[in-house]
C-alpha cells in the first residue's frame, strides 16, 4: 500500500527519512502543490510515490524514504521563492538526503539549484526547461555557472529543454508553410532566451524573421502600436515567449483582431486553461508547443504504469504522472548502480550522469554531461473550445 502524502507548504510524507542511518536514505520532492499547477504537481508526486512503492521502498541494499514539500504560497497558490529556498535548505541539511526531485518551474529551480548544488546533492527535475540551467546558449549573464557554486554539475532534467522546444517551433512553422515570423517575448529573463533560440532556429531553416521585440505584457496595456508595427512587416506568424497573463491574453486578442489570418504560436508556458479559455476567436489560429504528449504516444510500459496508477490513486492521469514515475525511477536506478556506495552522494551523482539508453515509460534516453536528456519528441496543441487539444508530435533531429 502507498502511504498518503501530506500537502500544504512544508507538508511532509516520509517513511523514516529523518531517522538517518547508514542504510536509510531520503529523497526530497519540491513541487507546487497549490495554485494553477497543483493538478500537474499532484500527478508528479503520485508518480514518484508509485515508483518508490514498485521498488519496495528500496534501492539496492538501501531503504529509501520520501519527503514531499510544497514550493507554492499557501494563500495565493503562486510560486514562493522563500518556500522553495526553505525546501532546498531542509533537504541540504538532512544528512540522509541522496537526491532532490524538483522543481517544476525553471524560476523555482533557479532558487533551489545553487543550494542543492552547494550541498553536493543530485537534483533531477521532471520539467524546468530554461536553457540557462544547463547551457550558456543565449542564456543570462554567468549562466549556467551561477547555478553551480561547487563547480560540479549536479542537475539533470527529463523534459527536453528550450533548444528542443525552439527546434519544434521551427519544424511547426515549416509544416504550416510559414515564410516569415515576428518573434516577441514578455521581458521575462526566463523567456527571452527561448525567443532568441526560436529566432535563430527559424533563420536556419530559411524562415525570414520579420522582427524581434521585447514587450511589457502588463494587464491593461493597449497593444495597438505593437500590433500595427507587426502588421507592417507582413509577417505570417507571431511567436510569443511568455506566460499566460492577462496581458498576454489581451495581446493575443489584439493580434487576431488586426489580422484574423495571422498564425499565433506560443510556448508551453501558455498551456494553462486560464489562457486558452480566454483568447476567444484567436483560438482558431493558435498553436502551442508542449513536452506533454497524449499517453498513447508513449511506450507500452507507460500504459501499464498508468493502469497501476489508476488502481492506487483513481482519476485519469496525464503524462506528468509518467514524468513523476521516471524522475523517481532514474534516481533509484542510479543508487542501485552505485552498489555499496549507494549512500555516497558523489557516487550516485556519477551513476546518474552515466545513464545511457535507458528504457523508460517516457521512451529510451540518455543523460548528457550537461544534465540534458536526449528525449527530443515534442507535441503541438491547437486550441479548440477553450482547451488545448493535441494536434501532432514532432521528432526533433
C-alpha positions, -999 to 999 in steps of 0.1 A, spaced: 0 0 0 12 35 -8 13 58 22 -5 92 18 14 123 10 8 154 31 0 185 12 5 222 21 36 244 24 62 223 41 39 192 41 59 160 46 53 123 39 82 101 48 89 66 60 117 71 84 138 95 63 145 118 92 160 89 112 191 87 92 213 56 94 239 42 71 213 22 52 185 48 53 183 74 25 159 103 19 147 116 -15 131 150 -13 105 164 -38 96 200 -41 66 209 -63 38 235 -64 10 215 -47 -13 245 -47 -24 270 -73 -27 267 -111 -1 239 -114 -14 218 -85 -30 191 -106 2 186 -126 22 186 -94 0 160 -77 4 137 -107 41 141 -104 41 134 -67 19 103 -71 41 91 -99 71 94 -77 54 76 -48 43 48 -71 78 43 -85 92 41 -50 64 16 -40 71 -5 -70 107 -7 -59 96 -19 -24 108 13 -8 144 3 -15 173 9 -39 197 -20 -38 207 -25 -1 193 8 10 159 17 24 146 50 8 122 74 24 103 101 5 97 137 16 71 157 -4 74 195 0 53 224 -14 71 253 -31 39 274 -36 25 301 -13 -4 286 8 -25 318 4 -20 327 -32 -10 294 -47 18 311 -66 54 301 -67 71 313 -34 108 317 -37 111 317 1 93 284 4 115 270 -24 146 281 -6 133 266 27 126 233 10 161 232 -5 178 241 28 158 214 46 170 188 21 206 201 21 207 199 59 194 164 61 225 141 61 204 112 48 194 131 16 206 114 -15 186 133 -42 162 162 -47 134 159 -72 123 193 -85 114 219 -92 86 221 -118 92 257 -127 125 269 -141 122 300 -118 120 278 -88 149 256 -99 170 288 -102 163 293 -65 169 257 -52 197 246 -75 226 267 -60 216 255 -25 213 218 -35 245 221 -56 265 236 -27 255 206 -6 267 181 -33 233 166 -38 219 152 -71 189 173 -83 166 159 -110 137 179 -124 107 165 -144 104 198 -161 123 232 -157 132 237 -194 151 270 -191 182 268 -212 204 287 -187 202 259 -162 224 237 -184 238 258 -212 252 293 -219 233 294 -253 215 327 -253 213 325 -215 217 351 -189 250 365 -176 272 340 -158 248 312 -167 249 283 -161 279 288 -138 260 308 -113 238 279 -105 267 256 -96 288 272 -68 305 239 -62 318 239 -98 303 205 -103 273 197 -124 246 182 -102 214 189 -121 195 169 -147 161 172 -163 138 148 -181 117 174 -200 136 185 -232 150 220 -227 144 252 -245 166 243 -276 143 213 -283 112 234 -280 127 260 -303 135 234 -329 100 220 -326 86 256 -332 108 259 -364 96 225 -376 60 236 -369 65 268 -389 78 249 -419 49 224 -417 24 253 -416 41 269 -446 53 300 -427 78 321 -447 81 350 -422 77 352 -384 78 380 -359 93 370 -326 82 386 -293 90 379 -256 74 394 -225 107 407 -210 108 378 -185 145 368 -183 135 331 -183 116 336 -216 139 359 -235 165 331 -243 137 309 -258 127 338 -281 163 342 -292 167 305 -299 135 304 -319 147 334 -339 179 317 -347 162 284 -354 138 300 -378 165 317 -398 185 284 -400 156 267 -417 150 295 -442 122 314 -424 126 352 -425 124 369 -391 104 400 -398 111 415 -365 121 408 -329 107 427 -298 106 425 -260 73 439 -249 60 447 -214 29 425 -213 10 441 -184 -27 439 -177 -45 469 -191 -18 476 -217 -31 488 -251 -11 470 -278 -22 490 -308 13 504 -316 30 470 -313 3 452 -333 5 479 -360 43 475 -362 40 438 -366 13 441 -393 35 465 -413 61 438 -417 37 414 -434 47 385 -411 26 354 -415 31 343 -379 40 357 -345 59 335 -320 55 347 -284 76 335 -255 59 344 -222 35 335 -196 -3 331 -197 -10 365 -181 -40 388 -186 -17 410 -207 -7 381 -229 -44 373 -234 -51 409 -245 -21 409 -268 -33 376 -284 -68 390 -290 -54 423 -304 -32 404 -329 -61 383 -341 -84 413 -344 -59 431 -365 -53 401 -388 -75 371 -385 -52 351 -408 -21 356 -386 -8 324 -371 -2 327 -334 25 305 -320 32 301 -283 54 282 -259 44 255 -234 42 282 -206 9 293 -221 -9 260 -219 -30 268 -189 -67 269 -193 -67 304 -179 -51 314 -212 -67 290 -237 -102 297 -224 -99 335 -227 -84 341 -261 -118 340 -279 -118 338 -317 -80 338 -317 -80 301 -308 -87 292 -344 -51 304 -353 -33 293 -321 -6 266 -319 12 259 -286 42 236 -282 43 211 -253 65 184 -239 34 166 -227 22 141 -253 -10 121 -252 -5 90 -232 -9 68 -263 22 84 -278 44 68 -251 58 32 -250 36 2 -239 52 4 -204 35 37 -199 1 23 -204 8 -5 -178 22 21 -153 -9 44 -158 -32 14 -152 -14 7 -119 -16 44 -111 -54 44 -115 -57 14 -92 -38 33 -64 -50 68 -69 -80 68 -92 -87 95 -117 -75 98 -153 -38 106 -151 -20 125 -178 16 124 -190 30 142 -160 23 110 -139 48 94 -163 73 121 -157 70 118 -119 74 80 -121 105 82 -142 121 110 -122 120 88 -91 129 56 -111 160 70 -127 173 81 -93 166 48 -77 184 31 -107 214 54 -101 215 44 -64 213 7 -73 242 10 -99 263 27 -73 262 -6 -53 278 -4 -19 283 33 -25 246 40 -29 247 62 1 275 83 -13 262 114 -30 291 118 -54 289 81 -64 251 84 -70 256 116 -90 282 99 -112 259 70 -117 230 92 -127 252 111 -153 263 77 -167 227 69 -176 227 56 -212 200 42 -234 176 38 -205 143 22 -214 116 40 -195 79 49 -196 89 81 -214 109 63 -240 146 54 -244 170 82 -234 204 91 -220 217 119 -198 242 142 -213 272 156 -193 254 190 -190 223 173 -175 201 174 -206 180 145 -216 183 131 -251 144 128 -252 135 150 -281 99 144 -290 77 175 -287 40 179 -291 19 206 -307 -16 215 -293 -43 236 -310 -69 254 -290 -105 243 -295 -134 252 -273 -111 270 -249 -89 239 -243 -56 227 -257 -61 197 -279 -33 175 -293 -25 183 -329 7 165 -338 40 153 -325 74 165 -338 106 145 -335 134 169 -333 165 156 -350 
